[in-house]
Amino acid sequence: MKRRDVLRWAGSASVAGGAAAAAGGAFASSAASAAASAAAPAQGPMPAPPATAAVTLPDRASFHYPADVCYLDAGTMHPISRGAQAALDAYVSYRTVGQGRPPSMGFDDDEVRGKFARLINAQPSEIAYVQSTTAGENLILQALGLPERGAHVVVDTLHFFGSLPTYGELARQGVDVTWLRPRDGRIPIEDIERAVRKGTRLVALSQVSTINGFEHDLRRVCEIAHAKGALVYADIVHAAGCVPVDVRATGVDFASCASYKWLMGDFGLGFLYVRKDRQALLRPRQLGYYALSAFAMHSLPFDPPEPPARGKAAPPVDYARRDDAQGLFGIGTYAHTGLALLNHSLDYLHRVGVAAIQSHALTLTARLKEELPRRGYALFTPPESRSPLVTCVLQDARKKLSAPLNEARVRITLSANRFRVSVSVFNTLDDIDQLLAALPRL
């Protein structure tokens, strides 16, 4: 359901948005008919985006790439493209309610959801909007009834570092948490096999680690977990849009991501994937009107009458929940500015193709993996990694590298004891050489 549907059914729809629906009929007729228009999209193949000109990589022209900055930090925050900015400007013009404004927002939230679903080989009915990756992860934990004393959860420390306190808190509240630590920058699959046991509730991981770009064999992890009755949650924020994600092929149960990284959107809007045959297992703790498929009030003048024999203690409203992921986790309004950006950016990703994006990135990361050790830097990223991230460990990295990189106007991720380079569609081998020239030899 969309906001305008509830407003229309509640008698609060804006006249500018179309003629108000006439009140009448009981819930079974009026709300049921309205539910048909608000129902989740039907299952079936996602339509291809409209045909447009092909994009050749590297693609600097589509971005406001400054001539005097070498930006190798897309994994922290991806630049917004020129096309996405134009889409955002059009939406802002619509919102100003000024003369000459466009007649509509320029996007449809169900359409944007469908574009993301196609990117990860899901169905729109398996996708809900969430505020962020972490918000999606926490919604899944709560809907699984966690924390529950004695429940067993497996998580590794190459998972998003911001999620580790979440599992620490579960442990404090009685959950049995098994922590897997990396070996040579990897979480070995045999360690997961040993950790998952009969009765394990959940395995939580990042498909691609934000720490060093290590990528789990997600399909094999799911096979191991499912064989013991466990479910799998994957953080895909460093996968969706830059490495192939196929939720159908891997069998992952839940996945979440924000949009400000490789989806080329912005903060405050992300996606939560909930496999269709797992949705009945979840018990969400909240209900908002964005989760509804039907709605009818019985308390205001001219509302349809309440059904007979309803007790006075019953709520003066009838409603039904959507039978999809949005029905489980839709709460209230989400960032329309983010939708405007994503409506364009997801089309761009489909047009370029994730396989082409990954192939371009591998050309750049291969040079980094070859040259950084020659300059004395210790790779923390496994050589076989096919993500766009390359990390080195270096004690006092921020103290040692901030000055030379700032002087060379090179942007990467600098942490206390490591640094990370992340490449995208606009980067070139010249960018890599500029970084290498700026890094002091050890």
Contacts in CASP RR format, 6 or more apart in sequence:
PFRMAT RR
TARGET T0000
AUTHOR 0000-0000-0000
METHOD contacts of the structure
MODEL  1
MKRRDVLRWAGSASVAGGAAAAAGGAFASSAASAAASAAAPAQGPMPAPP
ATAAVTLPDRASFHYPADVCYLDAGTMHPISRGAQAALDAYVSYRTVGQG
RPPSMGFDDDEVRGKFARLINAQPSEIAYVQSTTAGENLILQALGLPERG
AHVVVDTLHFFGSLPTYGELARQGVDVTWLRPRDGRIPIEDIERAVRKGT
RLVALSQVSTINGFEHDLRRVCEIAHAKGALVYADIVHAAGCVPVDVRAT
GVDFASCASYKWLMGDFGLGFLYVRKDRQALLRPRQLGYYALSAFAMHSL
PFDPPEPPARGKAAPPVDYARRDDAQGLFGIGTYAHTGLALLNHSLDYLH
RVGVAAIQSHALTLTARLKEELPRRGYALFTPPESRSPLVTCVLQDARKK
LSAPLNEARVRITLSANRFRVSVSVFNTLDDIDQLLAALPRL
1 38 0 8 1.000
1 289 0 8 1.000
1 290 0 8 1.000
1 291 0 8 1.000
1 292 0 8 1.000
1 293 0 8 1.000
1 295 0 8 1.000
1 322 0 8 1.000
2 38 0 8 1.000
2 109 0 8 1.000
2 110 0 8 1.000
2 290 0 8 1.000
3 289 0 8 1.000
3 290 0 8 1.000
3 332 0 8 1.000
3 333 0 8 1.000
4 13 0 8 1.000
4 17 0 8 1.000
5 34 0 8 1.000
5 37 0 8 1.000
5 38 0 8 1.000
5 295 0 8 1.000
6 289 0 8 1.000
6 292 0 8 1.000
6 295 0 8 1.000
7 13 0 8 1.000
7 14 0 8 1.000
8 20 0 8 1.000
8 21 0 8 1.000
8 34 0 8 1.000
9 21 0 8 1.000
9 30 0 8 1.000
9 31 0 8 1.000
9 34 0 8 1.000
9 295 0 8 1.000
9 296 0 8 1.000
9 297 0 8 1.000
10 295 0 8 1.000
10 297 0 8 1.000
11 20 0 8 1.000
11 21 0 8 1.000
11 23 0 8 1.000
13 20 0 8 1.000
13 21 0 8 1.000
21 34 0 8 1.000
23 30 0 8 1.000
23 302 0 8 1.000
23 303 0 8 1.000
23 304 0 8 1.000
24 30 0 8 1.000
24 304 0 8 1.000
25 304 0 8 1.000
26 296 0 8 1.000
26 304 0 8 1.000
26 305 0 8 1.000
26 307 0 8 1.000
27 294 0 8 1.000
27 296 0 8 1.000
27 304 0 8 1.000
27 307 0 8 1.000
27 318 0 8 1.000
30 296 0 8 1.000
30 304 0 8 1.000
31 294 0 8 1.000
31 295 0 8 1.000
31 296 0 8 1.000
31 318 0 8 1.000
31 319 0 8 1.000
31 320 0 8 1.000
32 294 0 8 1.000
34 294 0 8 1.000
34 295 0 8 1.000
35 293 0 8 1.000
35 294 0 8 1.000
35 320 0 8 1.000
38 292 0 8 1.000
38 293 0 8 1.000
38 294 0 8 1.000
38 322 0 8 1.000
39 293 0 8 1.000
39 322 0 8 1.000
40 124 0 8 1.000
40 125 0 8 1.000
40 293 0 8 1.000
40 322 0 8 1.000
40 323 0 8 1.000
40 324 0 8 1.000
40 326 0 8 1.000
41 110 0 8 1.000
41 114 0 8 1.000
41 123 0 8 1.000
41 124 0 8 1.000
41 125 0 8 1.000
43 123 0 8 1.000
43 125 0 8 1.000
44 123 0 8 1.000
46 114 0 8 1.000
46 115 0 8 1.000
46 117 0 8 1.000
46 118 0 8 1.000
46 123 0 8 1.000
46 124 0 8 1.000
48 350 0 8 1.000
49 115 0 8 1.000
49 347 0 8 1.000
49 350 0 8 1.000
49 351 0 8 1.000
50 347 0 8 1.000
52 347 0 8 1.000
52 351 0 8 1.000
54 351 0 8 1.000
55 62 0 8 1.000
55 348 0 8 1.000
55 351 0 8 1.000
55 352 0 8 1.000
55 425 0 8 1.000
57 352 0 8 1.000
57 356 0 8 1.000
57 357 0 8 1.000
57 360 0 8 1.000
57 425 0 8 1.000
58 360 0 8 1.000
58 425 0 8 1.000
58 426 0 8 1.000
58 427 0 8 1.000
58 428 0 8 1.000
59 352 0 8 1.000
59 425 0 8 1.000
59 426 0 8 1.000
60 426 0 8 1.000
60 428 0 8 1.000
62 81 0 8 1.000
62 82 0 8 1.000
62 83 0 8 1.000
62 348 0 8 1.000
62 425 0 8 1.000
62 426 0 8 1.000
63 79 0 8 1.000
63 80 0 8 1.000
63 81 0 8 1.000
63 82 0 8 1.000
63 426 0 8 1.000
64 79 0 8 1.000
64 82 0 8 1.000
64 85 0 8 1.000
65 71 0 8 1.000
65 79 0 8 1.000
65 426 0 8 1.000
68 409 0 8 1.000
69 409 0 8 1.000
69 410 0 8 1.000
69 411 0 8 1.000
70 408 0 8 1.000
70 409 0 8 1.000
70 410 0 8 1.000
70 411 0 8 1.000
70 431 0 8 1.000
70 434 0 8 1.000
70 435 0 8 1.000
71 79 0 8 1.000
71 411 0 8 1.000
71 426 0 8 1.000
71 427 0 8 1.000
71 431 0 8 1.000
72 410 0 8 1.000
72 411 0 8 1.000
72 412 0 8 1.000
72 421 0 8 1.000
72 422 0 8 1.000
72 423 0 8 1.000
72 427 0 8 1.000
72 431 0 8 1.000
72 432 0 8 1.000
72 435 0 8 1.000
73 411 0 8 1.000
73 412 0 8 1.000
73 413 0 8 1.000
73 421 0 8 1.000
73 422 0 8 1.000
74 261 0 8 1.000
74 262 0 8 1.000
74 388 0 8 1.000
74 422 0 8 1.000
74 423 0 8 1.000
74 424 0 8 1.000
74 427 0 8 1.000
75 210 0 8 1.000
75 238 0 8 1.000
75 261 0 8 1.000
75 262 0 8 1.000
75 388 0 8 1.000
75 389 0 8 1.000
75 413 0 8 1.000
75 420 0 8 1.000
75 422 0 8 1.000
75 424 0 8 1.000
76 261 0 8 1.000
76 413 0 8 1.000
76 422 0 8 1.000
77 260 0 8 1.000
77 261 0 8 1.000
78 260 0 8 1.000
78 261 0 8 1.000
78 262 0 8 1.000
78 263 0 8 1.000
78 264 0 8 1.000
78 265 0 8 1.000
78 424 0 8 1.000
79 264 0 8 1.000
79 426 0 8 1.000
80 88 0 8 1.000
80 264 0 8 1.000
80 265 0 8 1.000
80 266 0 8 1.000
80 341 0 8 1.000
81 264 0 8 1.000
81 344 0 8 1.000
81 345 0 8 1.000
81 348 0 8 1.000
83 344 0 8 1.000
83 348 0 8 1.000
84 264 0 8 1.000
84 265 0 8 1.000
84 340 0 8 1.000
84 341 0 8 1.000
84 344 0 8 1.000
84 345 0 8 1.000
84 348 0 8 1.000
86 344 0 8 1.000
87 106 0 8 1.000
87 107 0 8 1.000
87 340 0 8 1.000
87 341 0 8 1.000
87 343 0 8 1.000
87 344 0 8 1.000
88 337 0 8 1.000
88 338 0 8 1.000
88 340 0 8 1.000
88 341 0 8 1.000
90 102 0 8 1.000
90 106 0 8 1.000
90 340 0 8 1.000
91 105 0 8 1.000
91 106 0 8 1.000
91 107 0 8 1.000
91 336 0 8 1.000
91 337 0 8 1.000
91 340 0 8 1.000
92 337 0 8 1.000
93 100 0 8 1.000
93 101 0 8 1.000
93 102 0 8 1.000
94 101 0 8 1.000
94 102 0 8 1.000
94 104 0 8 1.000
94 105 0 8 1.000
94 106 0 8 1.000
105 336 0 8 1.000
105 339 0 8 1.000
105 340 0 8 1.000
106 340 0 8 1.000
106 343 0 8 1.000
107 339 0 8 1.000
107 340 0 8 1.000
107 343 0 8 1.000
109 129 0 8 1.000
109 334 0 8 1.000
109 339 0 8 1.000
110 124 0 8 1.000
111 343 0 8 1.000
112 339 0 8 1.000
112 342 0 8 1.000
112 343 0 8 1.000
112 346 0 8 1.000
113 124 0 8 1.000
113 127 0 8 1.000
113 129 0 8 1.000
113 271 0 8 1.000
113 326 0 8 1.000
114 124 0 8 1.000
114 127 0 8 1.000
115 342 0 8 1.000
115 343 0 8 1.000
115 346 0 8 1.000
115 347 0 8 1.000
115 350 0 8 1.000
116 122 0 8 1.000
116 127 0 8 1.000
116 240 0 8 1.000
116 263 0 8 1.000
116 271 0 8 1.000
116 342 0 8 1.000
116 346 0 8 1.000
117 123 0 8 1.000
117 124 0 8 1.000
117 126 0 8 1.000
117 127 0 8 1.000
118 350 0 8 1.000
119 240 0 8 1.000
119 241 0 8 1.000
119 245 0 8 1.000
119 346 0 8 1.000
119 349 0 8 1.000
119 350 0 8 1.000
119 354 0 8 1.000
120 236 0 8 1.000
120 240 0 8 1.000
120 245 0 8 1.000
120 246 0 8 1.000
120 247 0 8 1.000
120 255 0 8 1.000
120 273 0 8 1.000
121 245 0 8 1.000
121 246 0 8 1.000
121 247 0 8 1.000
121 248 0 8 1.000
121 249 0 8 1.000
122 247 0 8 1.000
122 248 0 8 1.000
122 273 0 8 1.000
123 276 0 8 1.000
124 324 0 8 1.000
125 276 0 8 1.000
125 323 0 8 1.000
125 324 0 8 1.000
125 325 0 8 1.000
125 326 0 8 1.000
126 247 0 8 1.000
126 273 0 8 1.000
126 274 0 8 1.000
126 275 0 8 1.000
126 276 0 8 1.000
126 279 0 8 1.000
126 324 0 8 1.000
126 325 0 8 1.000
127 271 0 8 1.000
127 272 0 8 1.000
127 273 0 8 1.000
127 274 0 8 1.000
127 325 0 8 1.000
127 326 0 8 1.000
128 271 0 8 1.000
128 272 0 8 1.000
128 274 0 8 1.000
128 324 0 8 1.000
128 325 0 8 1.000
128 326 0 8 1.000
128 327 0 8 1.000
128 328 0 8 1.000
128 329 0 8 1.000
128 330 0 8 1.000
129 269 0 8 1.000
129 270 0 8 1.000
129 271 0 8 1.000
129 272 0 8 1.000
129 290 0 8 1.000
129 326 0 8 1.000
129 330 0 8 1.000
129 334 0 8 1.000
130 136 0 8 1.000
130 139 0 8 1.000
130 256 0 8 1.000
130 270 0 8 1.000
130 271 0 8 1.000
130 272 0 8 1.000
130 329 0 8 1.000
131 268 0 8 1.000
131 269 0 8 1.000
131 270 0 8 1.000
131 334 0 8 1.000
132 258 0 8 1.000
132 267 0 8 1.000
132 268 0 8 1.000
132 270 0 8 1.000
133 160 0 8 1.000
133 235 0 8 1.000
133 237 0 8 1.000
133 256 0 8 1.000
133 257 0 8 1.000
133 258 0 8 1.000
133 270 0 8 1.000
134 160 0 8 1.000
134 162 0 8 1.000
134 163 0 8 1.000
134 166 0 8 1.000
135 256 0 8 1.000
136 256 0 8 1.000
136 272 0 8 1.000
136 329 0 8 1.000
137 163 0 8 1.000
137 166 0 8 1.000
137 204 0 8 1.000
137 233 0 8 1.000
137 235 0 8 1.000
137 256 0 8 1.000
138 166 0 8 1.000
139 272 0 8 1.000
139 284 0 8 1.000
139 329 0 8 1.000
140 233 0 8 1.000
140 254 0 8 1.000
140 256 0 8 1.000
140 272 0 8 1.000
140 274 0 8 1.000
140 282 0 8 1.000
141 166 0 8 1.000
141 170 0 8 1.000
141 202 0 8 1.000
142 284 0 8 1.000
142 285 0 8 1.000
143 282 0 8 1.000
143 283 0 8 1.000
143 284 0 8 1.000
143 285 0 8 1.000
143 328 0 8 1.000
143 329 0 8 1.000
144 201 0 8 1.000
144 202 0 8 1.000
144 231 0 8 1.000
144 281 0 8 1.000
144 282 0 8 1.000
145 283 0 8 1.000
146 153 0 8 1.000
146 170 0 8 1.000
146 175 0 8 1.000
146 201 0 8 1.000
146 202 0 8 1.000
147 169 0 8 1.000
147 170 0 8 1.000
147 173 0 8 1.000
147 174 0 8 1.000
147 175 0 8 1.000
148 174 0 8 1.000
148 175 0 8 1.000
148 201 0 8 1.000
149 173 0 8 1.000
149 174 0 8 1.000
149 175 0 8 1.000
150 174 0 8 1.000
150 175 0 8 1.000
150 176 0 8 1.000
151 175 0 8 1.000
151 176 0 8 1.000
151 201 0 8 1.000
152 175 0 8 1.000
152 176 0 8 1.000
152 177 0 8 1.000
152 178 0 8 1.000
152 197 0 8 1.000
152 199 0 8 1.000
152 200 0 8 1.000
152 201 0 8 1.000
153 167 0 8 1.000
153 170 0 8 1.000
153 175 0 8 1.000
153 176 0 8 1.000
153 177 0 8 1.000
153 178 0 8 1.000
153 200 0 8 1.000
153 201 0 8 1.000
153 202 0 8 1.000
153 203 0 8 1.000
153 204 0 8 1.000
154 177 0 8 1.000
154 178 0 8 1.000
154 180 0 8 1.000
154 192 0 8 1.000
154 195 0 8 1.000
154 196 0 8 1.000
154 200 0 8 1.000
154 202 0 8 1.000
154 203 0 8 1.000
154 204 0 8 1.000
154 230 0 8 1.000
155 163 0 8 1.000
155 164 0 8 1.000
155 167 0 8 1.000
155 177 0 8 1.000
155 178 0 8 1.000
155 179 0 8 1.000
155 180 0 8 1.000
155 203 0 8 1.000
155 204 0 8 1.000
155 205 0 8 1.000
156 179 0 8 1.000
156 180 0 8 1.000
156 181 0 8 1.000
156 182 0 8 1.000
156 187 0 8 1.000
156 192 0 8 1.000
156 205 0 8 1.000
157 164 0 8 1.000
157 179 0 8 1.000
157 180 0 8 1.000
157 181 0 8 1.000
157 182 0 8 1.000
158 182 0 8 1.000
158 185 0 8 1.000
158 187 0 8 1.000
158 205 0 8 1.000
158 206 0 8 1.000
158 209 0 8 1.000
158 211 0 8 1.000
158 212 0 8 1.000
158 214 0 8 1.000
159 204 0 8 1.000
159 205 0 8 1.000
159 206 0 8 1.000
159 209 0 8 1.000
159 235 0 8 1.000
160 206 0 8 1.000
160 210 0 8 1.000
160 235 0 8 1.000
160 237 0 8 1.000
161 210 0 8 1.000
161 211 0 8 1.000
163 204 0 8 1.000
163 235 0 8 1.000
167 175 0 8 1.000
167 177 0 8 1.000
167 179 0 8 1.000
167 204 0 8 1.000
168 177 0 8 1.000
170 177 0 8 1.000
171 177 0 8 1.000
178 195 0 8 1.000
180 187 0 8 1.000
180 191 0 8 1.000
180 192 0 8 1.000
180 195 0 8 1.000
182 214 0 8 1.000
183 191 0 8 1.000
184 382 0 8 1.000
185 212 0 8 1.000
185 214 0 8 1.000
185 380 0 8 1.000
185 381 0 8 1.000
185 382 0 8 1.000
186 214 0 8 1.000
186 382 0 8 1.000
187 205 0 8 1.000
187 214 0 8 1.000
187 216 0 8 1.000
189 217 0 8 1.000
189 220 0 8 1.000
189 221 0 8 1.000
189 224 0 8 1.000
192 203 0 8 1.000
192 221 0 8 1.000
192 224 0 8 1.000
193 224 0 8 1.000
196 203 0 8 1.000
196 224 0 8 1.000
196 225 0 8 1.000
196 228 0 8 1.000
196 230 0 8 1.000
197 228 0 8 1.000
198 228 0 8 1.000
198 229 0 8 1.000
199 228 0 8 1.000
199 229 0 8 1.000
199 230 0 8 1.000
200 225 0 8 1.000
200 228 0 8 1.000
200 229 0 8 1.000
200 230 0 8 1.000
201 230 0 8 1.000
201 231 0 8 1.000
202 230 0 8 1.000
202 231 0 8 1.000
202 232 0 8 1.000
202 233 0 8 1.000
203 221 0 8 1.000
203 224 0 8 1.000
203 225 0 8 1.000
203 230 0 8 1.000
203 231 0 8 1.000
203 232 0 8 1.000
203 233 0 8 1.000
204 232 0 8 1.000
204 233 0 8 1.000
204 235 0 8 1.000
205 216 0 8 1.000
205 221 0 8 1.000
205 232 0 8 1.000
205 233 0 8 1.000
205 234 0 8 1.000
205 235 0 8 1.000
206 216 0 8 1.000
206 234 0 8 1.000
206 235 0 8 1.000
206 236 0 8 1.000
206 237 0 8 1.000
206 238 0 8 1.000
207 215 0 8 1.000
207 216 0 8 1.000
207 218 0 8 1.000
207 234 0 8 1.000
207 235 0 8 1.000
207 236 0 8 1.000
207 238 0 8 1.000
207 239 0 8 1.000
207 243 0 8 1.000
207 245 0 8 1.000
207 255 0 8 1.000
208 214 0 8 1.000
208 215 0 8 1.000
208 236 0 8 1.000
208 238 0 8 1.000
208 239 0 8 1.000
208 242 0 8 1.000
208 243 0 8 1.000
208 387 0 8 1.000
208 389 0 8 1.000
209 215 0 8 1.000
209 238 0 8 1.000
209 389 0 8 1.000
210 237 0 8 1.000
210 238 0 8 1.000
210 389 0 8 1.000
211 380 0 8 1.000
211 391 0 8 1.000
211 418 0 8 1.000
211 420 0 8 1.000
212 380 0 8 1.000
212 381 0 8 1.000
212 382 0 8 1.000
212 385 0 8 1.000
212 389 0 8 1.000
212 391 0 8 1.000
212 420 0 8 1.000
213 238 0 8 1.000
213 381 0 8 1.000
213 382 0 8 1.000
213 385 0 8 1.000
213 387 0 8 1.000
213 389 0 8 1.000
213 390 0 8 1.000
213 391 0 8 1.000
214 381 0 8 1.000
214 382 0 8 1.000
214 385 0 8 1.000
214 387 0 8 1.000
215 239 0 8 1.000
215 243 0 8 1.000
215 385 0 8 1.000
215 386 0 8 1.000
215 387 0 8 1.000
216 234 0 8 1.000
218 232 0 8 1.000
218 234 0 8 1.000
218 250 0 8 1.000
218 251 0 8 1.000
218 252 0 8 1.000
219 249 0 8 1.000
219 250 0 8 1.000
219 251 0 8 1.000
221 232 0 8 1.000
222 232 0 8 1.000
222 250 0 8 1.000
222 251 0 8 1.000
222 252 0 8 1.000
222 253 0 8 1.000
225 231 0 8 1.000
225 232 0 8 1.000
226 232 0 8 1.000
226 251 0 8 1.000
231 253 0 8 1.000
231 254 0 8 1.000
231 278 0 8 1.000
231 281 0 8 1.000
232 251 0 8 1.000
232 252 0 8 1.000
232 253 0 8 1.000
232 254 0 8 1.000
233 252 0 8 1.000
233 253 0 8 1.000
233 254 0 8 1.000
233 255 0 8 1.000
233 256 0 8 1.000
234 252 0 8 1.000
234 254 0 8 1.000
234 255 0 8 1.000
234 256 0 8 1.000
235 255 0 8 1.000
235 256 0 8 1.000
235 257 0 8 1.000
236 245 0 8 1.000
236 255 0 8 1.000
236 256 0 8 1.000
236 257 0 8 1.000
236 273 0 8 1.000
237 256 0 8 1.000
237 257 0 8 1.000
237 258 0 8 1.000
237 261 0 8 1.000
237 262 0 8 1.000
238 261 0 8 1.000
238 262 0 8 1.000
238 387 0 8 1.000
238 389 0 8 1.000
239 245 0 8 1.000
239 257 0 8 1.000
239 262 0 8 1.000
239 387 0 8 1.000
240 257 0 8 1.000
240 262 0 8 1.000
240 263 0 8 1.000
240 271 0 8 1.000
241 262 0 8 1.000
241 263 0 8 1.000
241 349 0 8 1.000
241 354 0 8 1.000
241 357 0 8 1.000
242 262 0 8 1.000
242 354 0 8 1.000
242 357 0 8 1.000
242 358 0 8 1.000
242 361 0 8 1.000
242 387 0 8 1.000
242 388 0 8 1.000
242 424 0 8 1.000
243 354 0 8 1.000
243 358 0 8 1.000
243 386 0 8 1.000
243 387 0 8 1.000
243 388 0 8 1.000
244 354 0 8 1.000
244 355 0 8 1.000
244 358 0 8 1.000
245 255 0 8 1.000
245 354 0 8 1.000
247 255 0 8 1.000
247 273 0 8 1.000
247 275 0 8 1.000
251 275 0 8 1.000
252 273 0 8 1.000
252 275 0 8 1.000
253 274 0 8 1.000
253 275 0 8 1.000
253 278 0 8 1.000
254 272 0 8 1.000
254 273 0 8 1.000
254 274 0 8 1.000
254 275 0 8 1.000
254 278 0 8 1.000
255 272 0 8 1.000
255 273 0 8 1.000
256 270 0 8 1.000
256 271 0 8 1.000
256 272 0 8 1.000
256 273 0 8 1.000
257 263 0 8 1.000
257 270 0 8 1.000
257 271 0 8 1.000
258 267 0 8 1.000
258 268 0 8 1.000
258 269 0 8 1.000
258 270 0 8 1.000
259 265 0 8 1.000
259 266 0 8 1.000
259 268 0 8 1.000
259 269 0 8 1.000
259 270 0 8 1.000
259 271 0 8 1.000
259 338 0 8 1.000
259 341 0 8 1.000
259 342 0 8 1.000
259 345 0 8 1.000
260 266 0 8 1.000
260 267 0 8 1.000
260 268 0 8 1.000
262 388 0 8 1.000
262 424 0 8 1.000
263 342 0 8 1.000
263 345 0 8 1.000
263 346 0 8 1.000
263 349 0 8 1.000
264 341 0 8 1.000
264 345 0 8 1.000
264 348 0 8 1.000
264 349 0 8 1.000
265 338 0 8 1.000
265 341 0 8 1.000
265 342 0 8 1.000
265 345 0 8 1.000
266 335 0 8 1.000
266 337 0 8 1.000
266 338 0 8 1.000
266 341 0 8 1.000
268 334 0 8 1.000
268 335 0 8 1.000
268 338 0 8 1.000
269 334 0 8 1.000
269 335 0 8 1.000
269 338 0 8 1.000
269 339 0 8 1.000
269 342 0 8 1.000
272 325 0 8 1.000
272 329 0 8 1.000
273 325 0 8 1.000
274 282 0 8 1.000
274 325 0 8 1.000
274 328 0 8 1.000
274 329 0 8 1.000
279 324 0 8 1.000
279 325 0 8 1.000
279 328 0 8 1.000
282 328 0 8 1.000
284 328 0 8 1.000
284 329 0 8 1.000
286 331 0 8 1.000
287 321 0 8 1.000
287 331 0 8 1.000
288 330 0 8 1.000
288 331 0 8 1.000
288 332 0 8 1.000
289 295 0 8 1.000
289 332 0 8 1.000
290 326 0 8 1.000
290 327 0 8 1.000
290 330 0 8 1.000
290 331 0 8 1.000
290 332 0 8 1.000
290 333 0 8 1.000
290 334 0 8 1.000
291 321 0 8 1.000
291 322 0 8 1.000
291 326 0 8 1.000
291 327 0 8 1.000
291 328 0 8 1.000
291 329 0 8 1.000
291 330 0 8 1.000
291 331 0 8 1.000
292 319 0 8 1.000
292 320 0 8 1.000
292 321 0 8 1.000
292 322 0 8 1.000
292 327 0 8 1.000
293 320 0 8 1.000
293 321 0 8 1.000
293 322 0 8 1.000
293 323 0 8 1.000
293 327 0 8 1.000
294 318 0 8 1.000
294 319 0 8 1.000
294 320 0 8 1.000
295 317 0 8 1.000
295 318 0 8 1.000
295 319 0 8 1.000
295 320 0 8 1.000
296 303 0 8 1.000
296 304 0 8 1.000
296 317 0 8 1.000
296 318 0 8 1.000
296 319 0 8 1.000
297 303 0 8 1.000
297 316 0 8 1.000
297 317 0 8 1.000
298 304 0 8 1.000
298 305 0 8 1.000
298 306 0 8 1.000
298 316 0 8 1.000
298 317 0 8 1.000
298 318 0 8 1.000
299 316 0 8 1.000
299 317 0 8 1.000
306 314 0 8 1.000
306 316 0 8 1.000
307 318 0 8 1.000
321 327 0 8 1.000
349 357 0 8 1.000
352 425 0 8 1.000
357 424 0 8 1.000
357 425 0 8 1.000
358 386 0 8 1.000
358 388 0 8 1.000
360 425 0 8 1.000
361 387 0 8 1.000
361 388 0 8 1.000
361 423 0 8 1.000
361 424 0 8 1.000
362 386 0 8 1.000
363 429 0 8 1.000
364 388 0 8 1.000
364 423 0 8 1.000
364 427 0 8 1.000
364 428 0 8 1.000
364 429 0 8 1.000
364 431 0 8 1.000
364 432 0 8 1.000
365 385 0 8 1.000
365 387 0 8 1.000
365 388 0 8 1.000
365 389 0 8 1.000
365 390 0 8 1.000
365 421 0 8 1.000
365 423 0 8 1.000
367 429 0 8 1.000
367 432 0 8 1.000
368 390 0 8 1.000
368 421 0 8 1.000
368 432 0 8 1.000
368 435 0 8 1.000
368 436 0 8 1.000
369 379 0 8 1.000
369 381 0 8 1.000
369 383 0 8 1.000
369 390 0 8 1.000
371 432 0 8 1.000
371 436 0 8 1.000
372 379 0 8 1.000
372 390 0 8 1.000
372 392 0 8 1.000
372 436 0 8 1.000
372 439 0 8 1.000
373 379 0 8 1.000
375 436 0 8 1.000
375 439 0 8 1.000
375 441 0 8 1.000
375 442 0 8 1.000
376 441 0 8 1.000
376 442 0 8 1.000
377 392 0 8 1.000
377 394 0 8 1.000
377 439 0 8 1.000
377 442 0 8 1.000
378 392 0 8 1.000
378 393 0 8 1.000
378 394 0 8 1.000
379 390 0 8 1.000
379 391 0 8 1.000
379 392 0 8 1.000
380 391 0 8 1.000
380 392 0 8 1.000
380 393 0 8 1.000
380 418 0 8 1.000
381 387 0 8 1.000
381 389 0 8 1.000
381 390 0 8 1.000
381 391 0 8 1.000
381 392 0 8 1.000
388 422 0 8 1.000
388 423 0 8 1.000
388 424 0 8 1.000
389 420 0 8 1.000
389 421 0 8 1.000
389 422 0 8 1.000
390 420 0 8 1.000
390 421 0 8 1.000
390 422 0 8 1.000
391 418 0 8 1.000
391 419 0 8 1.000
391 420 0 8 1.000
391 421 0 8 1.000
392 418 0 8 1.000
392 419 0 8 1.000
393 417 0 8 1.000
393 418 0 8 1.000
394 400 0 8 1.000
394 401 0 8 1.000
394 417 0 8 1.000
394 418 0 8 1.000
394 419 0 8 1.000
394 442 0 8 1.000
395 417 0 8 1.000
396 416 0 8 1.000
396 417 0 8 1.000
397 414 0 8 1.000
397 415 0 8 1.000
397 416 0 8 1.000
397 417 0 8 1.000
397 418 0 8 1.000
397 419 0 8 1.000
398 414 0 8 1.000
398 415 0 8 1.000
398 416 0 8 1.000
400 440 0 8 1.000
401 414 0 8 1.000
401 419 0 8 1.000
401 439 0 8 1.000
401 440 0 8 1.000
402 414 0 8 1.000
404 438 0 8 1.000
404 439 0 8 1.000
404 440 0 8 1.000
405 411 0 8 1.000
405 412 0 8 1.000
405 414 0 8 1.000
405 435 0 8 1.000
405 438 0 8 1.000
405 439 0 8 1.000
407 438 0 8 1.000
408 434 0 8 1.000
408 435 0 8 1.000
408 437 0 8 1.000
408 438 0 8 1.000
410 434 0 8 1.000
410 435 0 8 1.000
410 438 0 8 1.000
412 419 0 8 1.000
412 420 0 8 1.000
412 421 0 8 1.000
412 422 0 8 1.000
412 435 0 8 1.000
413 419 0 8 1.000
413 420 0 8 1.000
413 421 0 8 1.000
413 422 0 8 1.000
421 435 0 8 1.000
423 431 0 8 1.000
423 432 0 8 1.000
END
